[in-house]
């Protein structure tokens, strides 16, 4: 207190901007050279156009969402991928034909020119098949990523349309699994599964044509012995693997949901000394996920060797 009962005003230090300027940091505590480098980076940054995403709170489509309807907008690229697969498959399957020509018309008859021609053609086919395989893998990889991008946006848009009670009943970890690992699992279908299906179908067609060309009766006997058993085992595996795959995805969603809830509530778990109970609960989810994968592995262990046989 001073005379007349008044308190002198309190002294205050320099403001943040003033202190930063006196310290040589005039740009909100960012050094000038760093600010200049940031400006250079922004000046050379290419323009990234905003994605064209349409959204409505109510779904405007009445078509069923399945694999055909999902791939239909990309039908031209899918058809091009199938063409690349066909060319690659034909190039690979012509190898045994050239081997036959080299042996029957080259080695057996002592015709060196025919043998060298068949060997040279075989080498060209290998190089061509390798080149087409590289182009096909790169093309289907880009197509698969584009499909996954579309699917992610569609799933996220669908989640935005849900009512609040949907998020009350659904666990956040389950929804995150649907958006992440479940969609990532589909990348195998888009990038390898469909391609392998086309390769196997075309391989069967090309081999069948050559077999009937050599001996129609023997070809018919061979296909009649192999195709029914293969179809029967494929139908069985389809039903079995569908159930197993659904079980595996449900178990991994429960596992990740438990992990997300445990991490979000770690303070509560620690406060009440629930670490051991939390570990036991998580171990149960891990064991369920392991058992589901073992069931899927058993089915695959039966089907894959059976198909080879």
C-alpha positions in Angstrom: 0.0 0.0 0.0 1.2 3.5 -0.7 0.0 6.9 0.3 -3.7 7.4 -0.1 -4.2 3.6 0.0 -3.6 2.9 -3.7 -1.6 -0.1 -4.9 1.0 0.7 -7.6 0.4 -1.1 -11.0 2.1 -4.5 -11.4 5.0 -4.6 -13.8 4.6 -6.9 -16.7 7.2 -8.4 -19.0 7.3 -8.1 -22.8 4.6 -9.7 -24.8 5.2 -13.0 -26.6 5.6 -11.4 -29.9 8.0 -8.8 -28.6 10.1 -11.5 -26.8 10.2 -13.7 -29.9 11.2 -10.7 -32.0 14.0 -9.8 -29.6 15.2 -13.4 -29.6 15.4 -13.4 -33.4 12.2 -15.4 -33.9 9.9 -12.8 -35.5 7.5 -15.3 -37.2 5.6 -16.7 -34.2 8.7 -18.2 -32.8 9.7 -19.8 -36.2 13.2 -18.9 -37.5 13.2 -16.8 -40.6 15.2 -19.3 -42.7 12.8 -22.1 -41.7 9.9 -19.9 -42.7 11.5 -19.3 -46.1 12.1 -23.0 -46.7 8.4 -23.6 -45.9 7.4 -21.0 -48.4 9.7 -22.7 -51.0 8.1 -26.1 -50.4 4.6 -24.6 -50.7 5.6 -22.8 -53.9 6.7 -26.1 -55.5 3.9 -28.2 -54.2 1.7 -29.5 -57.0 -2.0 -28.9 -57.0 -4.0 -31.8 -55.7 -7.6 -31.6 -56.9 -10.3 -32.4 -54.4 -11.9 -35.8 -55.0 -15.3 -35.8 -56.5 -17.3 -37.4 -53.8 -21.1 -37.2 -53.8 -23.1 -37.7 -50.6 -26.7 -37.8 -49.7 -28.3 -38.6 -46.4 -30.5 -41.1 -48.1 -29.3 -43.7 -50.5 -30.4 -43.0 -54.1 -29.6 -46.3 -55.6 -32.0 -49.3 -55.7 -29.6 -51.7 -57.3 -28.3 -54.6 -55.1 -24.6 -54.1 -54.1 -22.7 -57.1 -55.2 -19.4 -57.9 -56.9 -20.9 -57.5 -60.4 -22.5 -54.1 -59.7 -19.4 -53.0 -57.9 -17.1 -53.9 -60.9 -19.5 -52.7 -63.6 -18.3 -49.0 -63.6 -14.8 -50.4 -64.2 -15.8 -53.0 -66.7 -13.4 -51.7 -69.4 -10.4 -51.9 -67.2 -11.5 -55.3 -65.9 -11.9 -56.5 -69.5 -8.4 -55.2 -70.3 -7.0 -57.1 -67.3 -8.6 -60.3 -68.5 -7.1 -59.8 -72.0 -3.6 -59.4 -70.4 -4.2 -62.5 -68.4 -5.3 -64.4 -71.6 -2.2 -63.4 -73.5 0.0 -64.3 -70.6 -1.7 -67.7 -70.2 -1.5 -68.5 -73.9 2.2 -67.7 -74.0 2.9 -69.9 -71.0 0.8 -72.8 -72.3 2.5 -72.8 -75.8 5.7 -73.9 -74.1 4.9 -77.6 -74.0 3.8 -77.5 -77.6 7.1 -76.1 -78.7 8.8 -78.7 -76.5 7.0 -81.4 -78.4 7.9 -79.9 -81.8 11.6 -79.7 -80.7 11.6 -83.3 -79.6 9.5 -85.0 -82.3 10.5 -82.9 -85.3 14.0 -81.8 -84.1 15.8 -84.3 -81.9 14.0 -87.5 -83.2 14.7 -86.6 -86.9 18.0 -85.0 -86.3 16.8 -81.7 -87.7 19.0 -79.1 -85.9 17.3 -76.2 -87.5 13.9 -77.2 -86.2 15.3 -77.8 -82.7 16.9 -74.4 -82.6 13.8 -72.7 -84.0 11.6 -74.3 -81.3 14.1 -73.4 -78.6 14.3 -69.8 -79.9 10.5 -69.5 -80.1 10.3 -70.9 -76.5 12.8 -68.2 -75.3 10.8 -65.5 -77.0 7.6 -66.8 -75.4 9.2 -66.7 -71.9 10.4 -63.1 -72.4 6.9 -62.1 -73.7 5.1 -63.8 -70.9 7.4 -62.2 -68.3 6.8 -58.7 -69.8 3.0 -59.2 -70.0 3.0 -60.6 -66.5 4.8 -57.4 -65.2 2.3 -55.2 -67.1 -0.6 -57.2 -65.8 0.5 -57.1 -62.2 1.1 -53.3 -62.3 -2.3 -52.8 -64.1 -4.3 -55.0 -61.8 -2.5 -53.4 -58.8 -3.6 -49.9 -59.8 -7.1 -51.2 -60.5 -7.4 -53.0 -57.2 -6.3 -49.8 -55.3 -8.9 -47.8 -57.2 -11.6 -50.3 -56.3 -10.5 -50.2 -52.6 -10.6 -46.4 -52.6 -14.2 -46.5 -54.0 -15.2 -49.2 -51.4 -13.7 -47.2 -48.5 -15.6 -44.1 -49.5 -18.8 -46.0 -49.9 -18.5 -47.7 -46.5 -17.6 -44.4 -44.8 -20.6 -42.8 -46.5 -22.8 -45.6 -45.4 -21.7 -45.1 -41.8 -22.5 -41.4 -42.0 -26.1 -42.2 -42.8 -26.6 -44.3 -39.7 -28.8 -43.2 -36.7 -27.2 -42.5 -33.3 -28.7 -45.7 -31.9 -26.6 -47.6 -34.4 -23.4 -46.3 -32.8 -24.8 -47.0 -29.4 -25.2 -50.7 -30.1 -22.1 -51.2 -32.3 -18.6 -51.3 -30.8 -16.2 -48.8 -32.2 -13.5 -51.4 -32.7 -15.8 -53.5 -34.8 -16.6 -50.5 -37.1 -12.8 -49.8 -37.4 -12.2 -53.4 -38.4 -14.8 -53.2 -41.1 -13.1 -50.0 -42.5 -9.5 -51.3 -42.2 -8.6 -55.0 -42.1 -11.8 -56.2 -43.7 -11.4 -54.0 -46.7 -7.7 -54.7 -46.8 -8.5 -58.4 -47.0 -10.6 -57.7 -50.1 -7.4 -56.4 -51.8 -6.4 -60.1 -52.3 -9.6 -60.7 -54.1 -9.3 -57.7 -56.4 -5.6 -58.0 -57.2 -5.0 -61.8 -57.1 -8.3 -63.7 -56.6 -10.1 -62.6 -59.8 -6.8 -62.8 -61.8 -6.1 -66.3 -60.6 -9.7 -67.4 -61.4 -9.2 -66.1 -64.9 -5.8 -67.7 -65.3 -7.1 -71.1 -64.1 -10.2 -70.9 -66.4 -8.2 -69.9 -69.4 -5.6 -72.6 -68.6 -8.2 -75.2 -68.5 -9.7 -74.0 -71.8 -6.3 -73.9 -73.6 -5.2 -77.3 -72.3 -8.6 -78.8 -73.3 -8.3 -77.5 -76.8 -4.8 -79.0 -77.3 -6.0 -82.3 -75.7 -8.9 -82.7 -78.0 -6.6 -81.7 -80.9 -4.3 -84.6 -80.1 -6.8 -87.3 -79.1 -10.5 -86.5 -78.6 -11.4 -89.8 -76.9 -8.4 -89.6 -74.4 -9.2 -86.0 -73.8 -12.8 -86.7 -73.0 -11.8 -89.5 -70.6 -9.3 -87.3 -68.9 -11.7 -84.4 -68.4 -14.5 -86.7 -67.3 -12.3 -88.1 -64.6 -11.0 -84.8 -63.4 -13.7 -82.2 -63.7 -16.5 -83.8 -61.7 -14.3 -84.4 -58.7 -12.8 -80.9 -58.9 -16.3 -79.3 -59.1 -17.5 -81.4 -56.1 -14.5 -80.5 -54.0 -14.8 -76.8 -55.0 -18.5 -76.6 -54.0 -17.7 -78.2 -50.7 -14.7 -75.8 -50.1 -16.8 -72.8 -51.1 -19.4 -73.5 -48.4 -16.8 -74.4 -45.8 -14.5 -71.5 -46.5 -17.4 -69.0 -46.6 -18.4 -70.0 -43.0 -14.8 -70.1 -41.9 -13.9 -66.7 -43.4 -16.9 -65.1 -41.8 -16.0 -66.6 -38.5 -12.4 -65.4 -38.8 -13.5 -61.8 -39.7 -15.9 -61.8 -36.7 -13.2 -63.0 -34.3 -10.7 -60.4 -35.5 -13.3 -57.6 -35.2 -14.0 -58.7 -31.6 -10.2 -58.9 -30.9 -9.5 -55.4 -32.2 -12.6 -54.0 -30.5 -11.3 -55.4 -27.2 -7.9 -53.9 -27.9 -9.4 -50.5 -28.7 -11.6 -50.5 -25.6 -8.6 -51.6 -23.4 -6.4 -48.8 -24.7 -9.2 -46.2 -24.3 -9.9 -47.3 -20.8 -6.3 -47.9 -19.6 -6.6 -45.3 -16.9 -9.7 -47.0 -15.4 -8.0 -50.4 -15.7 -5.0 -49.1 -13.9 -7.0 -47.3 -11.2 -8.9 -50.4 -10.3 -6.0 -52.8 -10.7 -7.7 -54.7 -13.5 -4.6 -55.5 -15.6 -4.8 -59.3 -15.0 -8.5 -59.5 -15.8 -7.9 -57.4 -18.9 -5.1 -59.7 -20.0 -7.3 -62.8 -19.4 -10.2 -61.3 -21.4 -7.9 -60.4 -24.3 -6.4 -63.9 -24.2 -9.8 -65.4 -24.7 -10.4 -63.2 -27.8 -6.9 -64.2 -29.1 -7.6 -67.9 -28.6 -11.0 -67.6 -30.4 -9.3 -65.9 -33.3 -6.6 -68.7 -33.4 -9.2 -71.4 -33.4 -11.1 -69.8 -36.2 -7.9 -69.6 -38.3 -7.1 -73.2 -37.5 -10.6 -74.3 -38.8 -10.0 -72.4 -42.1 -6.5 -73.9 -42.4 -7.9 -77.5 -42.0 -10.3 -76.9 -44.8 -7.6 -75.5 -47.0 -5.3 -78.4 -46.1 -7.9 -80.8 -47.4 -8.9 -78.9 -50.6 -5.6 -77.8 -51.9 -3.9 -81.2 -52.0 -7.1 -82.8 -53.2 -7.2 -80.4 -56.2 -3.6 -81.2 -57.0 -4.3 -84.9 -56.9 
